[in-house]
Amino acid sequence: MSEEIPADTAKNMAVQLINEDKEFSQGLPVYFNNCLGGRDIDQNYHVISVFGSQSSGKSTLLNLLFNTNFDTMDAHEKRQQTTKGIWLSHTQAVNTNRGVRSDPGSDIFILDVEGSDGAERGEDQDFERKAALFAIAVSEVMIINLWEQQIGLYQGNNMGLLKTVFEVNLSLFGKNSKRSDASSHSQKHKMLLLFVIRDHIGVTPLESLSSTLTSELENIWKDLSKPASCQDSTIYDFFDLKFVGLSHKILRADKFLEDVKNLGDNFSNKENNDEYLFKPEFHHMLPLDGWSMYSENCWDQIENNKDLDLPTQQILVARFKTDEIMNETLTKYFENYDSNIKPLILENNKDALIEMLVSIKVQSTGMYDDLASRYTKQIYLENRIKLLSKINDKFQETIELFIQGTSTELIDSLKKSLSTNDDETSSFNEILIEISKDITTRFHEFISNFKEKDLINEESIAELNAKFTKFLNKKQNELRAIQVKSIISQFKKNMNFAIKDNVISYLANPSDDVWDRVMSFFKRSMDELLIKFETTSDNSMKTYDFQVGFTPELNDTIYKRLRYIAWYLLNVTVHDYLKEDAVIGILREKFENSFRYDENDTPILWKDENQIDNAFKIAKEQALNIFGVLCIAKTTDNTEIIPDVRVEDVEVEDDLGIYHLERFAHIINEIQKEKILRQFRRQINLSVLDAKRSMITTTTHIPIWVYALIVVLGWNEFMMILRNPLLITLLLLGVVGAYFVNKFDLWGPVLNVVNSAIGETRSTIKDKLRTFVLEEGELNQSNRKQAPDEYEMNDFKKEQEEEEEEKVIDEKKDINE
């Protein structure tokens, strides 16, 4: 060391806290008083322990780091045990990069624990295990001193010893039971495991070494036999892990000393230092005299507790070897397990799968029994149970995967069997339950094949049965939902046909009681469609069971749903049909039937206008009465029709939408009424005018004497035509042409042709006249110069006359067309 150790620190010699005979020192209070010089430091102190293999340089590291005076081995003489028992030393001086820090307020007590795996004790490792357990119980920080080349070993880096210490620590201090104040306090204690890796030359990165050690510690913790209260705990619930590398002490002395000082910084400098090692959660929160009593009680409990069964070396070896054999067995028989099993699962080959699983189980347990039965029987049997548990876990995964495919097939067969079942005497639910029972029986028979070969335990069988039952219930509910949808769909289809075929017929020929007839038919149709689901409850009320295994509440929900659909269809049909044009047509037909036809449906021959006026008045009143009936839906007792189901009582699907059924009765609003009445009045007024016009036509026919007069006066002309063959021929052609034109109703096209010819003729005449006028204007141009205004006025008048003549011709043409 480059720095000189202060004189006051050198006086504090180490004291043997626990000797090699496992006796706890009774002079600890005196030693504390001598170290502190009567100072009361309360809880302002820290406790560090060091743990590691014998002759690994633990004491040397402590002396360099904390300026203590622990005895060290002289390697030039021989390698032997130096530290016996557990030694305690006090210091205030820490070797850091800023020199030896000697702070009066930072008292540190260091425990130098006897090295493990020493030749002096040989097979008796009881003390080293108890010493390590004691160090864990009373320290804030445990420095685990190990060489880089020891990492990866099990015994060489004391992993076996740590496993035992961890297990005993949980057993002794981790139980949820009443204990002394000291032991109760240790339950809350969390400490830092500081791994100091010696002779770290840097070939393997510190991060890689740290990862290896962390993985080993986590695996050790996972395999511990833990108390019930600590089953779910992790190593990080009790320990923090830290890793530090130190260079070679001899080959790289300067670098080694630098690494020691860097470590010393983390023990002394707590300001702005995230690597500071003395954290509050590591402290025991006891005054120094309380820590003295606490440590003595811990050692007494570790040394004298009769219930504490510390494993012997033989048990440790048995555990290690049987664990190793178990892992080798699992590796050998399960390395290619998945690839060998997969084809059998895909082929659904149950017999071959069972045969392979039985073979693997027999061979693996046989191999373990042959190799592990030579060790301690208790440990051998414990690990045999673990082996069987791991094998069964692996088998259970395979069997579950295999059975999953079979379960799917069985469940899928449920729907197929249900669709092909033609039993008309049983309900849907009865058939579904019967088929489900058959499928469940087949599933249990399938599982029993694995149970007979002891490939699956009762717990796994119960779990598989629960999964299958859940899966089956889910499928049953799906099929019930499909059946309900089928019932609703069929009801909707039949109800829709019935309403459209009959209700529209009622509305197309309405009467005063049309809504009574509509509602009577509506209720009758709904009852006819639901009568097969009708039941009677205990209070003689009509209820409905749709035979799908639903509760009365769900059946009532479905019934409300069907009633809502029925009302929805009626609502849509009525409101879609009774549009403005349809209502006008109904009123017009009602008016025409009353106005033009008598009681025997015979057309009325009008005699006078009074008869027409009376018939018009009666027919109009009847049509307007019907109009009042169509405007609002209400029965003959003047009760407005209101649906007996509300939207909030049912779940309305998107394809139906939400109709305001409360407005069902209000069909035609006031604006529509005015529009309908206006159109209706116009149409019936035209009908009256046609009737009166037809009566005038019949009463103003040409008298017979006129025809006689025409024959007398035109006799010479008739005779002239009859004597002229050409005129006779033209007359016959005209008569025949007129006959066929009239027969085939071709007057329209003939008139169009005539009008077109007339129009072309007029256009030609206009062009000729225009040309003539222009030529005449050019000849008389000189004359126009003499009186331009007069000529221009004349031209303007001619143009106006021509335009008026064209307008008259166009108007006549339009009238003819």
C-alpha positions, 0 to 999 in steps of 0.5 A: 500500500502506498498510503500509511495507515493511521496510528489510531486505526492500527490500535484496533486489532481484530477480535475473534467473534466466533472461535473454531469451536463454534463459541460466541465471544462474550467480550464484544461490548468491551471491544466495541467500547475500546474501538469507539472510545466511549462514543455513542454512534447509535445506528450510524455504523455498517457491517460487512462480511467476506466469504470465499474459499480458503486461501483466496485472499479474503483477509488481504483484500480487507486489509487493503480496502479497509486498513484492518489487521487481519492475519494473512497467509504467507504464500512463500512458506506454505498454503494453509488455513489462516482465518479460523472461526469468524473475526471482527474488526473495526475501521473508519479508514477506507482506501480510496482514490482520494487517499485513506478516508478516515471519517469520524462519523463512519464506523465500519465493522468487518467480519472475516469468515473462515474460508470454505473448502479447507483441507483442515476440516475435510468433510466436516463442512458444518461450520462453514455453512453455519458461518455463511448463514450467520454472515448473511443474517447479520451483515449489510454487505457480503463480499464473495471473494472468488477467482475468475477461473472458478466461475462456471464451477459448482463447488469451486465457486461455492454455489453448492454452499450458497444453495444450502445457505439460501435454503436454510436462511429461508427455513430459519428466518423466512417462516410466517411464525411468531419469533423473537424481536431479533429474528422478526427483524431479520425477516425484513433484512435485505442485503447486498451480495458483492461478488469480487472477481479476482485476477480478472484479466479482461479476456472475458468481459465483466458483463458476461461473467456477471450474467453467468453468475446471475443465471446460476444464482437464479437457477439455484433459487428456483430449485430451493425447498421454500416455505409456503410463505416464500413459494412465489419469492425470487432471489431479488426479494432478499438480495441485491447483486453487484459484480466487481473485477480486480486485476491480478495482484502480482502481475498487475499490482498497480492496476490491482491497487487502482481497482481496490481504490475504486471499490473503496470509493463506493464504500465511502463516497455517498454524495452524487454516487449511484454506485454507493453500496451502503443503502438504507434497505441493507441496514438492520436499523438497530443501535450497536449494542442491539446489533451485538445482542441480535448477532448472538441470538442469531448464532444461538438459533443457528447453532442450537436450534433442534428443528434446523437440520443442516444437510451433511456433505453426503446429502449435498452430494446426493442432491447434486448428483441426483439432480444431474442424473435427472437432467441427463435423463430428461435431456436424453429422452426428451431432446427429440421428443417433439419431432417424434411426437408431432407426426403421431398427433397429425395422424391422430394415431392414438395407439402409437402415441400411447405406446411411445409415451409408455416407452419413454416413461419406462426407459427414463425412470429406469435410467434414473433408478439405475444411476441415482438409487446408489445415493441417499434414499430420501434424496433419490426418492425426492428427485424421482418424484420431481422427475415423474412430475416433469415427465407428466407435465410434458406428457400432459402438454402432448395429451392435451394437444392430442385430445384437443383435436379429438375434442374439436372433432367431437364438438363439430360432430354435435352440429352435424348430428343435430342437423341430421336428426329427424326426430320430430317428437323431441324438441331441439333442446332434448335432442341437443342434450341427448347428443351432448351426453353421447359425445361426453361419454365418448370423450371420457372413454378416450381419456380412459385409454391414457389413464389406464397406462398411467400417463395422466393423473386425476388432476389432469383428467379433471382439468381436461374434463373441465376444459371439454365441458366448457368447450361443449357448453360454448358450442351448445350456446352457439347452436342455441343462438343459431336455433333462435336466429332460425326461429326469428328468421322464419317468424319474420319471413312468414309474418312478412308474407302474411302482412303484405298479402292481407294488410295491403289488400285491406288498405287498398279497399278500406272501410270504416272498420279497416283497422279493426280488420287489420288488427284482428288479422295481425293478432291472429297471424301472430298467434298462429305462428307462436302457438307451437311455442305456447305454454301455461304457467302456474298462474294460468298465464300464457307463456312461451317456451322456444324449446332451446333450453333457455330460462323463462326470462330469456324465453320472454325476451325472445317473445318480446323480440318476435312481437317487436319484429311483427309490429315493425313489419306491420309498421313498415308495411302500413307506412310504406303503402300509405304514401301520398300517391297511394292514398290519392289513388285509393280516394279516387277509386273510392270516389269513382266506384260510388260516382260512376257505378250503381249498387250492381256495378253497372255504369250510370247513365246521367239524365240531368245535372242534378243527378250528377251533383247529388252523386258527386256529393255522396261519393265525395263524402264517402271518399273523405270519410275513408280519408279520415280513417286512413290518416290515423290508425284507430279502431271503431271505438275511437281508440288509437292503436299503440304497439304493446312492445317498446324498443327498450324492452328488446335488443334491436338489431342493426338490420331492423333499425329503430322505428318509433312505434309509439308513432305507429297510429299517425300515418299522414301529417297535416301538410300531407293531408292538404296536399292529398285533398288538393290533388283529390279535389282536382281529380274529382272535379275533372270527373264531374266535368267529363260527366256533364260534357258527356251528357251535353254530347248525347243531348246535342246530336244532329237531327235526322232531317238534316241528313235527309236535307243533305241527301236531297240537296247533294243528289247531283253531286253524289250522282256525278261521283258515282258516274265518274270511275276515277272519283269512285276509285279515289273514294274507295281508296279513301274509305278503305284507308280511313277504315284501316287507319281507324282500325289500327288507331293510326290517326296520330301518325297520319296527323303528324305526317300531315302537319309535317308536310304542311310545315315544310310547305309553309317553310318553302313558301316563306323562303320564296317570299323572302327571296322575292322581297330581297330581290325587289328591295335591291331593284328599288334601292335607289327609290328608297334613298329618296324616302328612307324613313318611309321604306324602313318603316314599311320593311319593319312592318313587313317583318312584324307581319311575317313574324306574326304570321309565323307565330300563328302558323306555329300555334296552329301546328302545335294545336294540330299536334 
